[in-house]
Amino acid sequence: MPIITCDIRNGRTKEQKHQLAMQLTEAVVEATGCDIDHIFLVMREMPGFNFVDAGEHVPEYVPGPDGMDMAGHEQIKSRKEKASHN
């Protein structure tokens, strides 16, 4: 029985979480040929601070157009700008 675990930051809508769960499950069905009835998924939501990317705590999820993570986008943009100045 495949078990999928997915950790995400707080802030997604129920619809977004449902879509994520269904698409992850479908990907496992396609990759393994396992019947969907035998796939179990656990989704854990946590504050952004619990995630650390490149040594920086991740900000809280801020929804943007088409579900884009505006806060995460700004953090990556800032990191790239710092890197280009070094």
PDB file of N, CA, C and O in Angstrom:
ATOM      1  N   MET A   1       0.835  -1.173   0.000  1.00  0.00           N
ATOM      2  CA  MET A   1       0.000   0.000   0.000  1.00  0.00           C
ATOM      3  C   MET A   1       0.888   1.246   0.000  1.00  0.00           C
ATOM      4  O   MET A   1       1.605   1.486   0.971  1.00  0.00           O
ATOM      5  N   PRO A   2       0.851   2.044  -1.073  1.00  0.00           N
ATOM      6  CA  PRO A   2       1.605   3.298  -1.072  1.00  0.00           C
ATOM      7  C   PRO A   2       1.019   4.283  -0.058  1.00  0.00           C
ATOM      8  O   PRO A   2      -0.197   4.442   0.049  1.00  0.00           O
ATOM      9  N   ILE A   3       1.917   4.940   0.682  1.00  0.00           N
ATOM     10  CA  ILE A   3       1.513   5.990   1.608  1.00  0.00           C
ATOM     11  C   ILE A   3       2.210   7.264   1.152  1.00  0.00           C
ATOM     12  O   ILE A   3       3.435   7.309   1.037  1.00  0.00           O
ATOM     13  N   ILE A   4       1.424   8.286   0.896  1.00  0.00           N
ATOM     14  CA  ILE A   4       1.944   9.583   0.456  1.00  0.00           C
ATOM     15  C   ILE A   4       1.900  10.517   1.657  1.00  0.00           C
ATOM     16  O   ILE A   4       0.873  10.618   2.329  1.00  0.00           O
ATOM     17  N   THR A   5       3.008  11.201   1.931  1.00  0.00           N
ATOM     18  CA  THR A   5       2.999  12.232   2.961  1.00  0.00           C
ATOM     19  C   THR A   5       3.316  13.563   2.300  1.00  0.00           C
ATOM     20  O   THR A   5       4.187  13.652   1.435  1.00  0.00           O
ATOM     21  N   CYS A   6       2.608  14.578   2.714  1.00  0.00           N
ATOM     22  CA  CYS A   6       2.735  15.893   2.102  1.00  0.00           C
ATOM     23  C   CYS A   6       2.696  16.941   3.209  1.00  0.00           C
ATOM     24  O   CYS A   6       1.699  17.058   3.920  1.00  0.00           O
ATOM     25  N   ASP A   7       3.776  17.699   3.355  1.00  0.00           N
ATOM     26  CA  ASP A   7       3.822  18.782   4.333  1.00  0.00           C
ATOM     27  C   ASP A   7       3.662  20.103   3.604  1.00  0.00           C
ATOM     28  O   ASP A   7       4.400  20.388   2.661  1.00  0.00           O
ATOM     29  N   ILE A   8       2.699  20.912   4.036  1.00  0.00           N
ATOM     30  CA  ILE A   8       2.481  22.222   3.425  1.00  0.00           C
ATOM     31  C   ILE A   8       2.296  23.261   4.520  1.00  0.00           C
ATOM     32  O   ILE A   8       1.970  22.937   5.662  1.00  0.00           O
ATOM     33  N   ARG A   9       2.512  24.515   4.145  1.00  0.00           N
ATOM     34  CA  ARG A   9       2.275  25.606   5.083  1.00  0.00           C
ATOM     35  C   ARG A   9       0.785  25.885   5.196  1.00  0.00           C
ATOM     36  O   ARG A   9       0.018  25.649   4.263  1.00  0.00           O
ATOM     37  N   ASN A  10       0.397  26.386   6.344  1.00  0.00           N
ATOM     38  CA  ASN A  10      -0.998  26.800   6.553  1.00  0.00           C
ATOM     39  C   ASN A  10      -1.392  27.844   5.513  1.00  0.00           C
ATOM     40  O   ASN A  10      -0.560  28.615   5.036  1.00  0.00           O
ATOM     41  N   GLY A  11      -2.680  27.851   5.173  1.00  0.00           N
ATOM     42  CA  GLY A  11      -3.190  28.934   4.344  1.00  0.00           C
ATOM     43  C   GLY A  11      -3.886  28.522   3.066  1.00  0.00           C
ATOM     44  O   GLY A  11      -4.587  29.335   2.463  1.00  0.00           O
ATOM     45  N   ARG A  12      -3.716  27.284   2.632  1.00  0.00           N
ATOM     46  CA  ARG A  12      -4.402  26.852   1.410  1.00  0.00           C
ATOM     47  C   ARG A  12      -5.875  26.625   1.694  1.00  0.00           C
ATOM     48  O   ARG A  12      -6.263  26.297   2.815  1.00  0.00           O
ATOM     49  N   THR A  13      -6.681  26.803   0.675  1.00  0.00           N
ATOM     50  CA  THR A  13      -8.115  26.550   0.817  1.00  0.00           C
ATOM     51  C   THR A  13      -8.377  25.041   0.803  1.00  0.00           C
ATOM     52  O   THR A  13      -7.514  24.253   0.415  1.00  0.00           O
ATOM     53  N   LYS A  14      -9.571  24.659   1.228  1.00  0.00           N
ATOM     54  CA  LYS A  14      -9.946  23.238   1.164  1.00  0.00           C
ATOM     55  C   LYS A  14      -9.891  22.746  -0.279  1.00  0.00           C
ATOM     56  O   LYS A  14      -9.475  21.618  -0.544  1.00  0.00           O
ATOM     57  N   GLU A  15     -10.314  23.598  -1.207  1.00  0.00           N
ATOM     58  CA  GLU A  15     -10.299  23.213  -2.626  1.00  0.00           C
ATOM     59  C   GLU A  15      -8.864  22.978  -3.117  1.00  0.00           C
ATOM     60  O   GLU A  15      -8.613  22.020  -3.848  1.00  0.00           O
ATOM     61  N   GLN A  16      -7.930  23.838  -2.722  1.00  0.00           N
ATOM     62  CA  GLN A  16      -6.533  23.651  -3.119  1.00  0.00           C
ATOM     63  C   GLN A  16      -5.964  22.363  -2.535  1.00  0.00           C
ATOM     64  O   GLN A  16      -5.257  21.625  -3.220  1.00  0.00           O
ATOM     65  N   LYS A  17      -6.271  22.099  -1.282  1.00  0.00           N
ATOM     66  CA  LYS A  17      -5.770  20.880  -0.641  1.00  0.00           C
ATOM     67  C   LYS A  17      -6.379  19.639  -1.280  1.00  0.00           C
ATOM     68  O   LYS A  17      -5.702  18.625  -1.454  1.00  0.00           O
ATOM     69  N   HIS A  18      -7.642  19.722  -1.623  1.00  0.00           N
ATOM     70  CA  HIS A  18      -8.295  18.594  -2.296  1.00  0.00           C
ATOM     71  C   HIS A  18      -7.639  18.339  -3.656  1.00  0.00           C
ATOM     72  O   HIS A  18      -7.344  17.196  -4.005  1.00  0.00           O
ATOM     73  N   GLN A  19      -7.416  19.402  -4.411  1.00  0.00           N
ATOM     74  CA  GLN A  19      -6.782  19.252  -5.726  1.00  0.00           C
ATOM     75  C   GLN A  19      -5.375  18.671  -5.589  1.00  0.00           C
ATOM     76  O   GLN A  19      -4.988  17.793  -6.360  1.00  0.00           O
ATOM     77  N   LEU A  20      -4.617  19.157  -4.617  1.00  0.00           N
ATOM     78  CA  LEU A  20      -3.276  18.623  -4.385  1.00  0.00           C
ATOM     79  C   LEU A  20      -3.331  17.139  -4.050  1.00  0.00           C
ATOM     80  O   LEU A  20      -2.564  16.348  -4.599  1.00  0.00           O
ATOM     81  N   ALA A  21      -4.233  16.761  -3.154  1.00  0.00           N
ATOM     82  CA  ALA A  21      -4.357  15.358  -2.761  1.00  0.00           C
ATOM     83  C   ALA A  21      -4.730  14.476  -3.949  1.00  0.00           C
ATOM     84  O   ALA A  21      -4.165  13.397  -4.127  1.00  0.00           O
ATOM     85  N   MET A  22      -5.675  14.932  -4.758  1.00  0.00           N
ATOM     86  CA  MET A  22      -6.115  14.130  -5.902  1.00  0.00           C
ATOM     87  C   MET A  22      -5.004  13.993  -6.950  1.00  0.00           C
ATOM     88  O   MET A  22      -4.807  12.913  -7.507  1.00  0.00           O
ATOM     89  N   GLN A  23      -4.287  15.076  -7.216  1.00  0.00           N
ATOM     90  CA  GLN A  23      -3.233  15.011  -8.230  1.00  0.00           C
ATOM     91  C   GLN A  23      -2.053  14.175  -7.756  1.00  0.00           C
ATOM     92  O   GLN A  23      -1.453  13.455  -8.554  1.00  0.00           O
ATOM     93  N   LEU A  24      -1.706  14.255  -6.471  1.00  0.00           N
ATOM     94  CA  LEU A  24      -0.640  13.395  -5.949  1.00  0.00           C
ATOM     95  C   LEU A  24      -1.050  11.926  -6.011  1.00  0.00           C
ATOM     96  O   LEU A  24      -0.256  11.064  -6.386  1.00  0.00           O
ATOM     97  N   THR A  25      -2.290  11.656  -5.644  1.00  0.00           N
ATOM     98  CA  THR A  25      -2.795  10.282  -5.690  1.00  0.00           C
ATOM     99  C   THR A  25      -2.794   9.760  -7.123  1.00  0.00           C
ATOM    100  O   THR A  25      -2.368   8.632  -7.371  1.00  0.00           O
ATOM    101  N   GLU A  26      -3.264  10.564  -8.061  1.00  0.00           N
ATOM    102  CA  GLU A  26      -3.276  10.158  -9.472  1.00  0.00           C
ATOM    103  C   GLU A  26      -1.867   9.898  -9.989  1.00  0.00           C
ATOM    104  O   GLU A  26      -1.658   8.974 -10.775  1.00  0.00           O
ATOM    105  N   ALA A  27      -0.896  10.707  -9.555  1.00  0.00           N
ATOM    106  CA  ALA A  27       0.495  10.501  -9.988  1.00  0.00           C
ATOM    107  C   ALA A  27       1.025   9.157  -9.494  1.00  0.00           C
ATOM    108  O   ALA A  27       1.745   8.469 -10.218  1.00  0.00           O
ATOM    109  N   VAL A  28       0.674   8.781  -8.269  1.00  0.00           N
ATOM    110  CA  VAL A  28       1.122   7.492  -7.733  1.00  0.00           C
ATOM    111  C   VAL A  28       0.428   6.343  -8.458  1.00  0.00           C
ATOM    112  O   VAL A  28       1.054   5.319  -8.730  1.00  0.00           O
ATOM    113  N   VAL A  29      -0.851   6.501  -8.773  1.00  0.00           N
ATOM    114  CA  VAL A  29      -1.559   5.477  -9.548  1.00  0.00           C
ATOM    115  C   VAL A  29      -0.851   5.266 -10.879  1.00  0.00           C
ATOM    116  O   VAL A  29      -0.589   4.129 -11.271  1.00  0.00           O
ATOM    117  N   GLU A  30      -0.538   6.357 -11.576  1.00  0.00           N
ATOM    118  CA  GLU A  30       0.132   6.260 -12.882  1.00  0.00           C
ATOM    119  C   GLU A  30       1.524   5.662 -12.771  1.00  0.00           C
ATOM    120  O   GLU A  30       1.914   4.843 -13.604  1.00  0.00           O
ATOM    121  N   ALA A  31       2.273   6.059 -11.759  1.00  0.00           N
ATOM    122  CA  ALA A  31       3.660   5.603 -11.626  1.00  0.00           C
ATOM    123  C   ALA A  31       3.774   4.158 -11.179  1.00  0.00           C
ATOM    124  O   ALA A  31       4.702   3.455 -11.580  1.00  0.00           O
ATOM    125  N   THR A  32       2.829   3.701 -10.341  1.00  0.00           N
ATOM    126  CA  THR A  32       2.957   2.363  -9.768  1.00  0.00           C
ATOM    127  C   THR A  32       1.973   1.346 -10.323  1.00  0.00           C
ATOM    128  O   THR A  32       2.196   0.139 -10.221  1.00  0.00           O
ATOM    129  N   GLY A  33       0.880   1.833 -10.913  1.00  0.00           N
ATOM    130  CA  GLY A  33      -0.163   0.922 -11.361  1.00  0.00           C
ATOM    131  C   GLY A  33      -1.025   0.419 -10.224  1.00  0.00           C
ATOM    132  O   GLY A  33      -1.893  -0.431 -10.419  1.00  0.00           O
ATOM    133  N   CYS A  34      -0.782   0.945  -9.036  1.00  0.00           N
ATOM    134  CA  CYS A  34      -1.550   0.546  -7.855  1.00  0.00           C
ATOM    135  C   CYS A  34      -2.972   1.091  -7.970  1.00  0.00           C
ATOM    136  O   CYS A  34      -3.182   2.195  -8.474  1.00  0.00           O
ATOM    137  N   ASP A  35      -3.932   0.323  -7.508  1.00  0.00           N
ATOM    138  CA  ASP A  35      -5.321   0.766  -7.506  1.00  0.00           C
ATOM    139  C   ASP A  35      -5.486   1.894  -6.486  1.00  0.00           C
ATOM    140  O   ASP A  35      -4.914   1.840  -5.397  1.00  0.00           O
ATOM    141  N   ILE A  36      -6.263   2.907  -6.839  1.00  0.00           N
ATOM    142  CA  ILE A  36      -6.464   4.059  -5.963  1.00  0.00           C
ATOM    143  C   ILE A  36      -7.003   3.653  -4.593  1.00  0.00           C
ATOM    144  O   ILE A  36      -6.751   4.341  -3.604  1.00  0.00           O
ATOM    145  N   ASP A  37      -7.737   2.553  -4.524  1.00  0.00           N
ATOM    146  CA  ASP A  37      -8.288   2.086  -3.252  1.00  0.00           C
ATOM    147  C   ASP A  37      -7.212   1.651  -2.262  1.00  0.00           C
ATOM    148  O   ASP A  37      -7.497   1.467  -1.079  1.00  0.00           O
ATOM    149  N   HIS A  38      -5.987   1.488  -2.734  1.00  0.00           N
ATOM    150  CA  HIS A  38      -4.895   1.048  -1.868  1.00  0.00           C
ATOM    151  C   HIS A  38      -3.886   2.154  -1.588  1.00  0.00           C
ATOM    152  O   HIS A  38      -2.789   1.882  -1.100  1.00  0.00           O
ATOM    153  N   ILE A  39      -4.240   3.388  -1.890  1.00  0.00           N
ATOM    154  CA  ILE A  39      -3.330   4.509  -1.675  1.00  0.00           C
ATOM    155  C   ILE A  39      -3.848   5.342  -0.504  1.00  0.00           C
ATOM    156  O   ILE A  39      -5.032   5.673  -0.428  1.00  0.00           O
ATOM    157  N   PHE A  40      -2.939   5.667   0.397  1.00  0.00           N
ATOM    158  CA  PHE A  40      -3.270   6.451   1.585  1.00  0.00           C
ATOM    159  C   PHE A  40      -2.435   7.716   1.564  1.00  0.00           C
ATOM    160  O   PHE A  40      -1.230   7.653   1.320  1.00  0.00           O
ATOM    161  N   LEU A  41      -3.049   8.868   1.815  1.00  0.00           N
ATOM    162  CA  LEU A  41      -2.343  10.139   1.795  1.00  0.00           C
ATOM    163  C   LEU A  41      -2.534  10.860   3.120  1.00  0.00           C
ATOM    164  O   LEU A  41      -3.642  10.928   3.653  1.00  0.00           O
ATOM    165  N   VAL A  42      -1.438  11.397   3.643  1.00  0.00           N
ATOM    166  CA  VAL A  42      -1.463  12.204   4.859  1.00  0.00           C
ATOM    167  C   VAL A  42      -0.955  13.593   4.493  1.00  0.00           C
ATOM    168  O   VAL A  42       0.154  13.739   3.978  1.00  0.00           O
ATOM    169  N   MET A  43      -1.772  14.617   4.762  1.00  0.00           N
ATOM    170  CA  MET A  43      -1.367  15.989   4.503  1.00  0.00           C
ATOM    171  C   MET A  43      -1.246  16.696   5.848  1.00  0.00           C
ATOM    172  O   MET A  43      -2.195  16.742   6.630  1.00  0.00           O
ATOM    173  N   ARG A  44      -0.054  17.248   6.102  1.00  0.00           N
ATOM    174  CA  ARG A  44       0.169  17.966   7.361  1.00  0.00           C
ATOM    175  C   ARG A  44       0.365  19.439   7.046  1.00  0.00           C
ATOM    176  O   ARG A  44       1.136  19.802   6.158  1.00  0.00           O
ATOM    177  N   GLU A  45      -0.345  20.281   7.787  1.00  0.00           N
ATOM    178  CA  GLU A  45      -0.214  21.725   7.624  1.00  0.00           C
ATOM    179  C   GLU A  45       0.494  22.296   8.844  1.00  0.00           C
ATOM    180  O   GLU A  45       0.194  21.946   9.985  1.00  0.00           O
ATOM    181  N   MET A  46       1.453  23.192   8.566  1.00  0.00           N
ATOM    182  CA  MET A  46       2.223  23.793   9.647  1.00  0.00           C
ATOM    183  C   MET A  46       2.484  25.254   9.324  1.00  0.00           C
ATOM    184  O   MET A  46       2.351  25.674   8.174  1.00  0.00           O
ATOM    185  N   PRO A  47       2.858  26.034  10.343  1.00  0.00           N
ATOM    186  CA  PRO A  47       3.222  27.420  10.075  1.00  0.00           C
ATOM    187  C   PRO A  47       4.474  27.487   9.206  1.00  0.00           C
ATOM    188  O   PRO A  47       5.312  26.587   9.236  1.00  0.00           O
ATOM    189  N   GLY A  48       4.589  28.558   8.437  1.00  0.00           N
ATOM    190  CA  GLY A  48       5.764  28.733   7.580  1.00  0.00           C
ATOM    191  C   GLY A  48       7.063  28.661   8.350  1.00  0.00           C
ATOM    192  O   GLY A  48       8.060  28.156   7.834  1.00  0.00           O
ATOM    193  N   PHE A  49       7.071  29.159   9.579  1.00  0.00           N
ATOM    194  CA  PHE A  49       8.292  29.176  10.386  1.00  0.00           C
ATOM    195  C   PHE A  49       8.869  27.784  10.587  1.00  0.00           C
ATOM    196  O   PHE A  49      10.070  27.645  10.817  1.00  0.00           O
ATOM    197  N   ASN A  50       8.039  26.755  10.505  1.00  0.00           N
ATOM    198  CA  ASN A  50       8.517  25.377  10.682  1.00  0.00           C
ATOM    199  C   ASN A  50       9.290  24.861   9.478  1.00  0.00           C
ATOM    200  O   ASN A  50       9.879  23.782   9.536  1.00  0.00           O
ATOM    201  N   PHE A  51       9.293  25.621   8.385  1.00  0.00           N
ATOM    202  CA  PHE A  51      10.028  25.241   7.191  1.00  0.00           C
ATOM    203  C   PHE A  51      11.236  26.164   7.044  1.00  0.00           C
ATOM    204  O   PHE A  51      11.118  27.377   7.218  1.00  0.00           O
ATOM    205  N   VAL A  52      12.385  25.597   6.727  1.00  0.00           N
ATOM    206  CA  VAL A  52      13.598  26.387   6.549  1.00  0.00           C
ATOM    207  C   VAL A  52      14.169  26.057   5.178  1.00  0.00           C
ATOM    208  O   VAL A  52      14.448  24.898   4.870  1.00  0.00           O
ATOM    209  N   ASP A  53      14.340  27.092   4.360  1.00  0.00           N
ATOM    210  CA  ASP A  53      14.844  26.928   2.998  1.00  0.00           C
ATOM    211  C   ASP A  53      16.122  27.730   2.863  1.00  0.00           C
ATOM    212  O   ASP A  53      16.119  28.947   3.047  1.00  0.00           O
ATOM    213  N   ALA A  54      17.194  27.067   2.548  1.00  0.00           N
ATOM    214  CA  ALA A  54      18.505  27.717   2.383  1.00  0.00           C
ATOM    215  C   ALA A  54      18.872  28.534   3.621  1.00  0.00           C
ATOM    216  O   ALA A  54      19.419  29.631   3.510  1.00  0.00           O
ATOM    217  N   GLY A  55      18.568  27.992   4.795  1.00  0.00           N
ATOM    218  CA  GLY A  55      18.921  28.643   6.043  1.00  0.00           C
ATOM    219  C   GLY A  55      17.982  29.752   6.483  1.00  0.00           C
ATOM    220  O   GLY A  55      18.232  30.403   7.497  1.00  0.00           O
ATOM    221  N   GLU A  56      16.909  29.979   5.744  1.00  0.00           N
ATOM    222  CA  GLU A  56      15.956  31.030   6.096  1.00  0.00           C
ATOM    223  C   GLU A  56      14.596  30.414   6.403  1.00  0.00           C
ATOM    224  O   GLU A  56      14.108  29.546   5.678  1.00  0.00           O
ATOM    225  N   HIS A  57      13.992  30.886   7.503  1.00  0.00           N
ATOM    226  CA  HIS A  57      12.634  30.441   7.796  1.00  0.00           C
ATOM    227  C   HIS A  57      11.721  30.935   6.685  1.00  0.00           C
ATOM    228  O   HIS A  57      11.860  32.058   6.201  1.00  0.00           O
ATOM    229  N   VAL A  58      10.801  30.096   6.296  1.00  0.00           N
ATOM    230  CA  VAL A  58       9.885  30.404   5.197  1.00  0.00           C
ATOM    231  C   VAL A  58       8.730  31.236   5.749  1.00  0.00           C
ATOM    232  O   VAL A  58       8.219  30.944   6.830  1.00  0.00           O
ATOM    233  N   PRO A  59       8.313  32.277   5.011  1.00  0.00           N
ATOM    234  CA  PRO A  59       7.185  33.077   5.485  1.00  0.00           C
ATOM    235  C   PRO A  59       5.880  32.307   5.377  1.00  0.00           C
ATOM    236  O   PRO A  59       5.811  31.257   4.739  1.00  0.00           O
ATOM    237  N   GLU A  60       4.857  32.844   6.006  1.00  0.00           N
ATOM    238  CA  GLU A  60       3.529  32.254   5.879  1.00  0.00           C
ATOM    239  C   GLU A  60       3.087  32.330   4.423  1.00  0.00           C
ATOM    240  O   GLU A  60       3.468  33.248   3.698  1.00  0.00           O
ATOM    241  N   TYR A  61       2.301  31.381   4.011  1.00  0.00           N
ATOM    242  CA  TYR A  61       1.758  31.346   2.656  1.00  0.00           C
ATOM    243  C   TYR A  61       0.840  32.546   2.450  1.00  0.00           C
ATOM    244  O   TYR A  61      -0.046  32.816   3.261  1.00  0.00           O
ATOM    245  N   VAL A  62       1.071  33.262   1.348  1.00  0.00           N
ATOM    246  CA  VAL A  62       0.219  34.395   0.974  1.00  0.00           C
ATOM    247  C   VAL A  62      -0.294  34.109  -0.434  1.00  0.00           C
ATOM    248  O   VAL A  62       0.481  34.122  -1.390  1.00  0.00           O
ATOM    249  N   PRO A  63      -1.608  33.848  -0.568  1.00  0.00           N
ATOM    250  CA  PRO A  63      -2.130  33.485  -1.882  1.00  0.00           C
ATOM    251  C   PRO A  63      -2.070  34.643  -2.872  1.00  0.00           C
ATOM    252  O   PRO A  63      -2.370  35.790  -2.541  1.00  0.00           O
ATOM    253  N   GLY A  64      -1.677  34.309  -4.083  1.00  0.00           N
ATOM    254  CA  GLY A  64      -1.646  35.269  -5.178  1.00  0.00           C
ATOM    255  C   GLY A  64      -2.449  34.726  -6.345  1.00  0.00           C
ATOM    256  O   GLY A  64      -3.257  33.813  -6.177  1.00  0.00           O
ATOM    257  N   PRO A  65      -2.227  35.287  -7.531  1.00  0.00           N
ATOM    258  CA  PRO A  65      -2.962  34.826  -8.714  1.00  0.00           C
ATOM    259  C   PRO A  65      -2.739  33.332  -8.969  1.00  0.00           C
ATOM    260  O   PRO A  65      -1.612  32.843  -8.886  1.00  0.00           O
ATOM    261  N   ASP A  66      -3.804  32.628  -9.274  1.00  0.00           N
ATOM    262  CA  ASP A  66      -3.753  31.191  -9.583  1.00  0.00           C
ATOM    263  C   ASP A  66      -3.082  30.376  -8.483  1.00  0.00           C
ATOM    264  O   ASP A  66      -2.437  29.366  -8.763  1.00  0.00           O
ATOM    265  N   GLY A  67      -3.232  30.813  -7.231  1.00  0.00           N
ATOM    266  CA  GLY A  67      -2.658  30.069  -6.111  1.00  0.00           C
ATOM    267  C   GLY A  67      -1.172  30.269  -5.910  1.00  0.00           C
ATOM    268  O   GLY A  67      -0.563  29.600  -5.074  1.00  0.00           O
ATOM    269  N   MET A  68      -0.573  31.190  -6.671  1.00  0.00           N
ATOM    270  CA  MET A  68       0.867  31.457  -6.538  1.00  0.00           C
ATOM    271  C   MET A  68       1.166  31.876  -5.100  1.00  0.00           C
ATOM    272  O   MET A  68       0.390  32.612  -4.492  1.00  0.00           O
ATOM    273  N   ASP A  69       2.275  31.414  -4.566  1.00  0.00           N
ATOM    274  CA  ASP A  69       2.706  31.751  -3.216  1.00  0.00           C
ATOM    275  C   ASP A  69       3.490  33.059  -3.282  1.00  0.00           C
ATOM    276  O   ASP A  69       4.680  33.054  -3.596  1.00  0.00           O
ATOM    277  N   MET A  70       2.837  34.164  -2.992  1.00  0.00           N
ATOM    278  CA  MET A  70       3.463  35.473  -3.112  1.00  0.00           C
ATOM    279  C   MET A  70       4.608  35.658  -2.121  1.00  0.00           C
ATOM    280  O   MET A  70       5.647  36.213  -2.482  1.00  0.00           O
ATOM    281  N   ALA A  71       4.440  35.208  -0.888  1.00  0.00           N
ATOM    282  CA  ALA A  71       5.489  35.356   0.114  1.00  0.00           C
ATOM    283  C   ALA A  71       6.711  34.523  -0.254  1.00  0.00           C
ATOM    284  O   ALA A  71       7.844  34.994  -0.159  1.00  0.00           O
ATOM    285  N   GLY A  72       6.478  33.304  -0.669  1.00  0.00           N
ATOM    286  CA  GLY A  72       7.592  32.444  -1.089  1.00  0.00           C
ATOM    287  C   GLY A  72       8.291  32.994  -2.316  1.00  0.00           C
ATOM    288  O   GLY A  72       9.514  32.923  -2.431  1.00  0.00           O
ATOM    289  N   HIS A  73       7.510  33.541  -3.230  1.00  0.00           N
ATOM    290  CA  HIS A  73       8.070  34.145  -4.442  1.00  0.00           C
ATOM    291  C   HIS A  73       8.996  35.303  -4.076  1.00  0.00           C
ATOM    292  O   HIS A  73      10.092  35.424  -4.624  1.00  0.00           O
ATOM    293  N   GLU A  74       8.555  36.149  -3.151  1.00  0.00           N
ATOM    294  CA  GLU A  74       9.369  37.287  -2.726  1.00  0.00           C
ATOM    295  C   GLU A  74      10.640  36.824  -2.028  1.00  0.00           C
ATOM    296  O   GLU A  74      11.693  37.437  -2.204  1.00  0.00           O
ATOM    297  N   GLN A  75      10.564  35.754  -1.237  1.00  0.00           N
ATOM    298  CA  GLN A  75      11.747  35.246  -0.550  1.00  0.00           C
ATOM    299  C   GLN A  75      12.768  34.729  -1.559  1.00  0.00           C
ATOM    300  O   GLN A  75      13.962  34.995  -1.422  1.00  0.00           O
ATOM    301  N   ILE A  76      12.315  34.002  -2.555  1.00  0.00           N
ATOM    302  CA  ILE A  76      13.231  33.481  -3.584  1.00  0.00           C
ATOM    303  C   ILE A  76      13.816  34.627  -4.393  1.00  0.00           C
ATOM    304  O   ILE A  76      15.009  34.624  -4.698  1.00  0.00           O
ATOM    305  N   LYS A  77      12.994  35.605  -4.744  1.00  0.00           N
ATOM    306  CA  LYS A  77      13.452  36.773  -5.499  1.00  0.00           C
ATOM    307  C   LYS A  77      14.542  37.516  -4.717  1.00  0.00           C
ATOM    308  O   LYS A  77      15.562  37.904  -5.285  1.00  0.00           O
ATOM    309  N   SER A  78      14.323  37.709  -3.435  1.00  0.00           N
ATOM    310  CA  SER A  78      15.297  38.390  -2.593  1.00  0.00           C
ATOM    311  C   SER A  78      16.610  37.609  -2.524  1.00  0.00           C
ATOM    312  O   SER A  78      17.691  38.197  -2.567  1.00  0.00           O
ATOM    313  N   ARG A  79      16.511  36.282  -2.418  1.00  0.00           N
ATOM    314  CA  ARG A  79      17.712  35.444  -2.359  1.00  0.00           C
ATOM    315  C   ARG A  79      18.510  35.546  -3.665  1.00  0.00           C
ATOM    316  O   ARG A  79      19.738  35.620  -3.638  1.00  0.00           O
ATOM    317  N   LYS A  80      17.812  35.549  -4.807  1.00  0.00           N
ATOM    318  CA  LYS A  80      18.490  35.657  -6.100  1.00  0.00           C
ATOM    319  C   LYS A  80      19.178  37.021  -6.240  1.00  0.00           C
ATOM    320  O   LYS A  80      20.283  37.113  -6.774  1.00  0.00           O
ATOM    321  N   GLU A  81      18.516  38.073  -5.759  1.00  0.00           N
ATOM    322  CA  GLU A  81      19.109  39.412  -5.829  1.00  0.00           C
ATOM    323  C   GLU A  81      20.381  39.486  -4.977  1.00  0.00           C
ATOM    324  O   GLU A  81      21.378  40.073  -5.398  1.00  0.00           O
ATOM    325  N   LYS A  82      20.345  38.894  -3.788  1.00  0.00           N
ATOM    326  CA  LYS A  82      21.523  38.861  -2.915  1.00  0.00           C
ATOM    327  C   LYS A  82      22.657  38.099  -3.589  1.00  0.00           C
ATOM    328  O   LYS A  82      23.810  38.529  -3.547  1.00  0.00           O
ATOM    329  N   ALA A  83      22.331  36.970  -4.209  1.00  0.00           N
ATOM    330  CA  ALA A  83      23.341  36.146  -4.881  1.00  0.00           C
ATOM    331  C   ALA A  83      23.971  36.869  -6.063  1.00  0.00           C
ATOM    332  O   ALA A  83      25.166  36.717  -6.320  1.00  0.00           O
ATOM    333  N   SER A  84      23.176  37.653  -6.782  1.00  0.00           N
ATOM    334  CA  SER A  84      23.723  38.355  -7.944  1.00  0.00           C
ATOM    335  C   SER A  84      24.650  39.496  -7.552  1.00  0.00           C
ATOM    336  O   SER A  84      25.472  39.936  -8.355  1.00  0.00           O
ATOM    337  N   HIS A  85      24.518  39.983  -6.301  1.00  0.00           N
ATOM    338  CA  HIS A  85      25.383  41.059  -5.830  1.00  0.00           C
ATOM    339  C   HIS A  85      26.673  40.537  -5.202  1.00  0.00           C
ATOM    340  O   HIS A  85      27.576  41.310  -4.881  1.00  0.00           O
ATOM    341  N   ASN A  86      26.748  39.234  -5.031  1.00  0.00           N
ATOM    342  CA  ASN A  86      27.963  38.633  -4.414  1.00  0.00           C
ATOM    343  C   ASN A  86      28.938  38.194  -5.448  1.00  0.00           C
ATOM    344  O   ASN A  86      30.002  37.673  -5.111  1.00  0.00           O
TER     345      ASN A  86
END
